[in-house]
Amino acid sequence: MTEFKSVEIERTFDAPIATIWQMWTEADHFASWYGPMGASIPTCVMNVEVGGRRHLCMEMDTPNGPMQMWFVGEYTEVSPVTRLVYTEAMSNEAGDVLSPADMGTPGDGPSPTEVVVELTDAGEQTHMKMQHIGIPHDSPGGMGWNMALDKLEALLAG
């Protein structure tokens, strides 16, 4: 039996729901917080509509020098300002989907994976439930999501 793998995170942000929606759906805002500590997003293209594509590059310094990781996906559900669902797969710069083996990493998870973001209006706060299906909660991807959301909280507080 295959174990169900997913990162599941709930957070309450000190910002109205419209602000949190923008942080998830506008490329400049998304690029400002996405990725683990030390990562930057120099390329972020997001066509946030059902069937719309997304393509982004994450850059970070590693002990072996600078590294780029490209991701591509498609929006499968967009319900402003409460629900966003998109696929995500590793890709090359041209947007061609790559398998974990293509990237030289172990992995038996699904490709693409799926990200589900649900937002609930709590007045001047917003409750977020985020699930990344296909990524184990105790994986580097799970740790990366927590670091990214920490960056989002700091950005909102700043």
Helices and strands as residue ranges (DSSP letters): E 6-13, H 17-25, H 27-33, E 40-46, E 53-62, E 65-79, E 83-91, E 113-122, E 125-133, H 140-157
